[in-house]
């Protein structure tokens, strides 16, 4: 017959068995995720290599844009991050910012976006001497994050041309141009606030017309918020160690932080709900003529193909 002491030990034994089983399953799951991500990274890199080998013009085009402007360098941790606006850019910049603060690192979410955006906020590759740049590009861990090109354009439009008083710069420098050229407004309102009150803000269709206008490219008016991703990060010239996708952001972020040996010290901020679903992409492009959609795909086709995004047949083959 079991003693009272044995009865007391029974729950403890069960708890120990549960913890061992849970730990084993957790480790197995993490190993499985790691193997999947490694395979995924291999496929993403091989695709880029294949595309670059097939199209030598991609490398030539990159040299014209310059390869140093968007590459943030952290010499302490030996990291280079190529930032692409509208692809988790603020949160990754927050992480690059806190890494400069020293341990214990602040929570990235507490860093005001104004501290990480704008000129001269970070040490960038272009500030280094040529030999130092070569050493950094060869020996530092280099990463970037990309996104479906059309979804990125929707995000750029929503963020910069829908009404917010902070968007006065984009309205003044780009929005008024769109209204003059494509909305038959010879004298558009001077401020975004006035344009909003009069319901005369540029539409998404106006934005697409602006991107497709040959004068836009000729005048080098392709702002970094809608410039092609490969023109910002030059994957045919730089051999990236990690290529993350916005669509798998949280999982990719965890793997990258583990790769950088920061997983126990830095936590990637939680992601806001992504309002741009596949259905809403179709809704956004409903006002854009089919021919313009096809021309837009040609403009961003290299981004689609380099980074493994499918051709949006539902928008282009009607």
JOQUIUR-V177853 format. One record per backbone hydrogen bond with DSSP energy under -1.0 kcal/mol. NH is the residue of the N-H (numbers start at 1). CO is the residue of the C=O. If there is no record, write none. Layout:
NH | CO
NH | CO
This chain:
7 | 3
8 | 4
9 | 5
10 | 6
13 | 9
14 | 10
15 | 11
16 | 12
17 | 13
18 | 14
19 | 15
20 | 16
21 | 17
22 | 18
23 | 19
24 | 20
25 | 21
26 | 22
27 | 23
28 | 24
29 | 25
30 | 26
31 | 27
32 | 28
33 | 29
34 | 30
35 | 31
36 | 32
37 | 33
38 | 34
39 | 35
40 | 36
41 | 37
42 | 38
43 | 39
44 | 40
45 | 41
46 | 42
47 | 43
48 | 44
49 | 45
50 | 46
51 | 47
52 | 48
53 | 49
54 | 50
55 | 51
58 | 55
60 | 56
61 | 57
62 | 58
63 | 59
64 | 60
65 | 61
66 | 62
72 | 81
73 | 123
74 | 79
79 | 74
80 | 141
81 | 72
82 | 143
83 | 70
87 | 84
92 | 88
93 | 89
94 | 90
95 | 91
96 | 92
97 | 93
98 | 94
99 | 95
100 | 97
101 | 98
110 | 107
111 | 108
115 | 112
116 | 113
117 | 113
125 | 71
127 | 124
128 | 125
133 | 129
134 | 130
135 | 131
136 | 132
137 | 133
138 | 134
139 | 135
140 | 136
141 | 78
143 | 80
144 | 242
146 | 244
152 | 148
153 | 149
154 | 150
155 | 151
156 | 152
157 | 153
158 | 154
159 | 155
160 | 156
161 | 157
167 | 164
168 | 165
171 | 167
172 | 168
173 | 169
174 | 170
175 | 170
176 | 171
178 | 174
179 | 175
180 | 176
181 | 177
182 | 178
183 | 179
185 | 179
195 | 191
196 | 192
197 | 193
198 | 194
199 | 196
200 | 195
207 | 203
208 | 204
209 | 205
210 | 206
211 | 207
212 | 208
213 | 209
216 | 213
218 | 214
219 | 215
220 | 217
221 | 216
223 | 221
226 | 223
227 | 223
233 | 229
234 | 230
237 | 234
238 | 234
240 | 238
241 | 142
242 | 142
244 | 144
246 | 146
248 | 245
249 | 246
252 | 248
253 | 249
254 | 250
255 | 251
256 | 252
257 | 253
258 | 254
259 | 255
260 | 256
261 | 258
262 | 257
265 | 262
266 | 262
277 | 275
281 | 277
282 | 278
283 | 279
284 | 280
285 | 281
288 | 285
293 | 289
294 | 290
295 | 291
296 | 292
297 | 293
298 | 294
299 | 295
300 | 296
304 | 300
305 | 301
306 | 302
307 | 303
309 | 304
313 | 311
315 | 312
316 | 312
317 | 313
